[in-house]
Amino acid sequence: MGHTEADLAQLLHTGPFHLALRAALAVRGLPLQRVQHHLAHRGIKVGVTSLCYWQQGARRPQRPESLKAVRALEELLQLPGGSLIRLLGGAGDGQDGTAGGQDGAARPAARSYRALVHTSGVVEALIAGLGSPVDGGLHTVGHHERVRIGAERQLVGRDSQHVVRAHRDGVDRYLAIHHGDPGCDPERVVVRAGENCRTGRVRWHRETGVVVAELLFDTRLRAGDTYVFGYGFDDGTAGESAEYVRGFSFAGGQYVLQVRFHEDALPVRCRRFAQTSAVAPRGARADLTLSGRHRTVHLVEQGVRPGLLGIDWDWE
């Protein structure tokens, strides 16, 4: 669901700071680039990436210049004076630098919390650079994702069939995100637009292997309209893959994930899992049986909640 004025008022009262800031930006409909532009006009220099980190909770504004920016944000976002600054009062577990943390799971193949937080900031910065709000004005009704693992145990590619509903007028695009495995060369990742859409701008970040692709719809949606479209990413540029994880910033509809393995590279064990956040332990674990004919495993989540869902596997 999108944030409402009531949500914003509640978060300004209870915190935490990053969720209140995120709600304020969503309710006011201000892209981060425009926010940065307004702050610059007031003589306050803060980068889009820093703003992304603040609303993600990966960084916490504490330096004098940062706190000056927060006060300016209160005015820009038409919030009560001191409402955001107050939420920073007990300044605790972070600084303007990237937050640290332990691995999100014990498996060596899993990315560390620090890496996941950094990636989250990169994704939001790339999205902001395309001038789009984080939620894009769309709710997911259903998403069926098919992941292909190749003969060299690498993520070869993935395909998505997506059903969305617009929650405001004028939505005409979707931003698809691909996060390759360690070693991925995002410059070589190919974006494929399928039915009812075409590829627009594509941005990538080499260090994290993140690709953000703009998919342009064939029509402009009104609030309440649904839309069906398909797209995919061809990768195959990274090393051995041991998991596929999908993050959800907002609650949504049904999500189906299928992972198909090449006949020459079959895992010995597969499991599904869920995490409430990147730093939380992996729960809701369940073994998955590989189907002999199609060499696939899958999970189905009827109503996704914010957090992460995925499937991981062991090769030996």
C-alpha positions in Angstrom: 0.0 0.0 0.0 1.1 3.6 -0.6 1.7 5.9 2.3 -1.1 8.2 3.5 -1.2 11.4 5.5 -2.3 9.3 8.5 0.7 7.0 8.0 3.0 10.0 7.8 1.5 11.6 11.0 1.9 8.3 12.9 5.5 7.8 11.8 6.4 11.4 12.7 5.1 10.6 16.1 6.7 7.1 16.6 9.6 7.0 14.2 12.0 5.7 13.3 13.5 8.6 11.4 14.2 6.7 8.1 10.6 5.4 7.8 9.2 8.9 8.6 11.4 10.5 5.9 10.5 7.8 3.4 6.8 8.3 4.1 7.1 12.1 3.8 8.8 11.8 0.4 6.2 9.4 -0.8 3.2 11.4 0.3 4.6 14.6 -1.1 5.6 12.8 -4.3 9.0 14.4 -4.5 11.8 12.5 -6.4 15.2 12.7 -4.6 16.8 14.6 -7.5 14.2 17.4 -7.0 14.8 17.4 -3.3 18.5 17.7 -3.8 17.9 20.5 -6.3 15.8 22.4 -3.7 18.4 21.9 -1.0 21.2 23.2 -3.3 19.2 26.4 -3.9 19.3 26.9 -0.1 23.0 26.4 -0.1 22.9 23.0 1.4 24.9 20.3 -0.4 23.7 16.7 0.1 24.0 14.0 -2.5 21.2 11.9 -3.9 23.0 8.8 -2.6 23.1 10.2 0.9 19.4 11.0 0.8 18.8 7.4 -0.3 20.8 6.1 2.6 18.9 8.3 5.0 15.5 7.0 4.0 16.8 3.4 3.8 18.2 3.5 7.3 21.7 2.7 6.1 23.0 6.1 7.2 21.9 8.5 10.0 22.4 12.2 9.6 24.5 13.5 12.5 27.0 16.0 11.2 26.0 19.7 11.5 25.6 20.1 7.7 23.5 16.9 7.6 21.2 18.2 10.5 20.9 21.5 8.6 19.7 19.5 5.6 17.1 17.7 7.8 15.7 21.0 9.1 15.4 22.2 5.5 13.7 18.9 4.6 11.1 19.6 7.2 10.2 22.9 5.6 10.4 21.5 2.0 8.2 18.6 2.8 5.7 20.8 4.8 6.3 19.0 8.1 6.0 20.4 11.6 9.1 22.2 12.7 11.5 19.8 14.5 9.5 16.7 13.7 12.3 14.9 11.9 15.1 16.3 14.0 13.3 15.0 17.1 13.4 11.5 15.7 17.2 11.7 15.6 17.4 12.7 19.3 18.6 9.5 20.7 21.0 9.0 17.9 22.1 5.5 18.2 23.3 2.8 15.9 24.7 4.6 13.0 26.6 7.6 11.6 26.7 9.2 8.3 28.9 6.3 7.2 27.5 3.0 6.0 26.1 0.8 8.8 27.9 -2.3 9.7 26.5 -5.7 10.6 26.9 -9.4 10.6 26.1 -11.7 7.7 22.4 -12.1 7.1 22.9 -15.9 7.1 25.7 -18.4 8.0 26.1 -19.7 4.4 29.3 -18.5 2.9 27.5 -17.7 -0.4 25.2 -15.2 1.3 26.0 -11.5 0.9 26.8 -9.7 4.1 24.5 -7.2 5.6 26.9 -4.4 4.8 26.9 -5.4 1.1 23.1 -5.7 1.1 22.7 -2.2 2.7 25.2 -0.8 0.2 23.3 -2.4 -2.6 20.0 -1.0 -1.3 21.5 2.5 -1.4 22.8 2.0 -4.9 19.4 0.8 -6.1 17.6 3.8 -4.7 20.2 6.2 -6.1 19.8 4.7 -9.6 16.0 4.9 -9.3 16.3 8.5 -8.1 18.6 9.2 -11.0 15.8 8.2 -13.3 13.4 10.7 -11.6 11.1 8.0 -10.2 9.6 7.6 -6.7 10.7 4.3 -5.0 7.2 2.7 -5.4 6.7 3.9 -9.0 3.0 4.4 -8.4 2.3 0.7 -8.8 1.2 -2.2 -6.6 2.0 -5.7 -7.5 -1.1 -7.9 -8.0 0.9 -11.0 -9.1 4.5 -11.7 -10.1 5.7 -15.0 -11.6 9.5 -15.2 -11.9 11.5 -17.9 -13.6 15.3 -18.2 -12.9 17.6 -20.3 -15.0 20.9 -21.8 -13.7 23.3 -22.9 -16.3 25.7 -25.8 -16.8 28.5 -23.9 -15.0 26.3 -23.3 -12.0 25.9 -19.7 -13.0 22.7 -17.5 -13.1 22.0 -17.5 -16.9 19.0 -15.3 -16.7 15.5 -14.8 -15.5 12.1 -14.0 -16.9 9.1 -12.2 -15.2 5.4 -12.1 -15.9 4.1 -9.1 -13.9 0.6 -7.9 -13.1 0.3 -4.5 -11.5 -2.3 -2.0 -10.4 -1.8 1.8 -10.6 -2.5 3.7 -7.4 -2.3 7.1 -9.1 -3.0 8.6 -12.5 -0.4 8.9 -15.3 1.8 5.8 -14.5 3.3 4.6 -17.8 6.5 2.7 -16.8 8.0 0.2 -14.4 11.6 0.0 -13.1 12.9 -3.5 -13.1 15.9 -4.3 -10.9 18.5 -7.1 -11.5 21.2 -7.9 -8.9 23.8 -10.2 -10.3 25.8 -12.7 -8.3 29.3 -11.6 -7.1 31.5 -11.1 -10.2 28.6 -10.0 -12.4 29.5 -7.6 -15.2 26.3 -5.4 -15.3 27.5 -3.8 -18.6 27.1 -7.1 -20.3 23.7 -7.9 -18.9 21.0 -7.8 -21.5 17.5 -6.4 -20.8 14.6 -8.0 -22.7 11.3 -6.3 -22.9 8.4 -8.7 -23.5 4.7 -8.3 -24.0 3.1 -4.9 -23.6 6.3 -2.9 -22.9 9.5 -1.7 -24.4 12.9 -0.9 -23.0 13.7 2.7 -22.0 16.7 3.9 -20.1 19.1 1.4 -18.4 21.4 2.3 -15.6 24.0 0.0 -13.9 26.5 0.0 -11.1 29.7 -2.1 -11.6 30.8 -2.7 -8.0 27.5 -4.2 -6.9 26.3 -5.8 -10.2 23.0 -3.9 -10.1 21.1 -3.1 -13.2 18.0 -0.9 -13.2 15.9 -0.9 -16.4 13.0 1.3 -17.4 10.2 -0.6 -19.0 7.8 1.7 -20.9 4.1 0.7 -21.1 2.1 0.8 -24.2 -0.5 3.0 -22.4 -0.8 5.5 -19.6 -2.6 4.0 -16.6 -5.2 5.7 -14.4 -5.5 5.0 -10.7 -7.1 1.6 -10.3 -6.1 0.3 -13.8 -4.4 -3.1 -14.0 -1.6 -4.0 -16.5 0.1 -7.2 -17.5 3.6 -7.1 -19.0 6.7 -9.3 -19.3 10.4 -8.8 -19.3 13.7 -10.6 -18.6 17.4 -10.2 -18.0 20.1 -12.4 -19.6 23.2 -12.5 -17.4 25.6 -15.5 -17.3 28.5 -13.1 -16.4 29.1 -14.1 -12.8 30.5 -17.2 -11.0 28.8 -20.0 -9.2 25.3 -19.1 -7.9 24.0 -20.5 -4.6 20.8 -18.6 -4.1 18.2 -16.3 -5.6 16.7 -13.6 -3.3 13.8 -11.2 -4.1 13.4 -8.1 -1.9 10.0 -6.4 -1.3 9.8 -2.8 -0.1 6.0 -2.9 0.0 3.3 -5.4 0.7 1.8 -6.9 -2.5 0.0 -9.8 -4.1 1.0 -13.3 -5.1 4.7 -14.0 -5.8 5.8 -17.2 -7.5 9.5 -18.1 -7.9 10.7 -21.0 -10.0 14.4 -21.9 -10.3 15.4 -24.3 -13.1 18.7 -26.1 -13.2 20.7 -27.3 -16.1 20.7 -31.1 -16.3 24.5 -31.1 -16.0 24.4 -29.0 -12.8 21.9 -30.3 -10.3 22.1 -29.3 -6.6 22.0 -31.8 -3.8 19.6 -29.8 -1.7 17.2 -26.8 -2.1 15.4 -24.7 0.5 13.1 -21.8 0.6 13.5 -19.0 3.2 12.1 -15.7 4.3 13.7 -12.7 6.1 12.1 -9.7 7.6 15.2 -7.6 6.8 18.7 -8.1 5.4 20.1 -8.3 9.0 17.4 -10.7 10.3 18.0 -14.5 10.5 16.6 -16.6 7.7 13.3 -18.2 8.8 10.3 -20.0 7.3 12.8 -22.6 6.0 11.5 -25.6 4.1 13.2 -28.2 1.9 12.1 -28.2 -1.7 12.0 -31.2 -3.9 13.6 -31.0 -7.4 11.2 -32.2 -10.0 12.8 -34.9 -12.2 11.3 -33.9 -15.5 11.7 -30.1 -15.4 14.6 -29.9 -12.9 12.8 -27.1 -11.1 11.9 -26.0 -7.6 9.5 -23.3 -6.7 7.9 -21.3 -3.9 4.5 -19.5 -3.8 3.7 -16.7 -1.5 0.0 -15.6 -1.6 0.5 -12.2 -0.1 4.0 -10.8 0.2 5.1 -8.5 3.0 8.0 -6.2 3.2 11.2 -8.2 3.5 13.0 -10.9 1.5 12.0 -14.2 0.0 14.2 -16.6 -1.8 15.5 -20.1 -2.5 19.1 -21.3 -1.8 20.8 -24.5 -2.7 23.9 -26.7 -2.0 26.0 -28.1 -4.8 27.8 -30.7 -2.7 
